[in-house]
């Protein structure tokens, strides 16, 4: 049986325009594009693709695709060649005979993001976070613009300690345990990665599936 490409449908259910970003982006409009509220776009992702998808907010690009974003920016370009600036909610995929996928808040949160597999075989659970963590982000993690919370940073990003970043002596799953902050993320979003060693409840497998990637699914 030859493996078929996966159909990725990306939907913006947010009230705001967003600029989805994808790396590597050769099969996805070069890795970046605009998506207005209610809009969706469909791509074919080749088997063997290993990549990540996130949303950017508060962007302003000129006709040449140069500009800036308040969250998730990958440099100054509309099309992304590198990962986004933290904080950013992140969908991660490894496509093969059996796909692996997850939604990670390890780098913080900027938009509700849900991955729904369609017509697959296996543990094809919905992954992600449809709660808006910006509204109840702990003050010390809040990223603000003009007094409004536009993102919720990770404790690793803010405090840069081995304990929160799961590195050094904490660089293994026995020592690196959930923290006050990662537990808050996990309570809000049980099927998203909340810290580096959150694998068992956060990574899912599925075969022969297509995917719907939805921003702000709960609206």
TADAJO-V976682 format. One record per backbone hydrogen bond with DSSP energy under -1.0 kcal/mol. CO is the residue of the C=O (numbers start at 1). NH is the residue of the N-H. If there is no record, write none. Layout:
# TADAJO-V976682
co->(CO | CO)
nh->(NH | NH)
This chain:
# TADAJO-V976682
co->(6 | 7 | 8 | 9 | 10 | 11 | 12 | 18 | 20 | 21 | 23 | 25 | 25 | 28 | 31 | 35 | 36 | 39 | 41 | 43 | 45 | 46 | 49 | 51 | 52 | 53 | 54 | 56 | 57 | 57 | 60 | 62 | 65 | 66 | 68 | 71 | 73 | 76 | 90 | 91 | 92 | 93 | 94 | 95 | 99 | 100 | 101 | 102 | 103 | 104 | 105 | 109 | 112 | 113 | 114 | 115 | 116 | 118 | 121 | 122 | 123 | 127 | 129 | 131 | 132 | 138 | 141 | 143 | 143 | 145 | 148 | 151 | 152 | 154 | 155 | 156 | 161 | 162 | 162 | 167 | 168 | 170 | 172 | 175 | 179 | 180 | 181 | 182 | 183 | 184 | 185 | 189 | 191 | 193 | 195 | 199 | 199 | 204 | 206 | 207 | 210 | 211 | 212 | 213 | 214 | 215 | 216)
nh->(45 | 211 | 43 | 213 | 41 | 215 | 38 | 35 | 33 | 54 | 52 | 28 | 30 | 31 | 22 | 18 | 39 | 12 | 10 | 8 | 6 | 49 | 95 | 93 | 23 | 91 | 21 | 19 | 70 | 71 | 68 | 65 | 78 | 62 | 60 | 57 | 85 | 67 | 104 | 53 | 102 | 51 | 100 | 48 | 206 | 94 | 204 | 92 | 193 | 90 | 108 | 152 | 216 | 129 | 214 | 127 | 212 | 210 | 207 | 124 | 125 | 115 | 113 | 133 | 135 | 141 | 153 | 150 | 151 | 148 | 145 | 143 | 109 | 158 | 159 | 160 | 165 | 166 | 167 | 170 | 171 | 172 | 176 | 177 | 183 | 184 | 185 | 186 | 187 | 188 | 189 | 192 | 128 | 105 | 198 | 202 | 203 | 101 | 99 | 121 | 118 | 9 | 116 | 11 | 114 | 13 | 219)
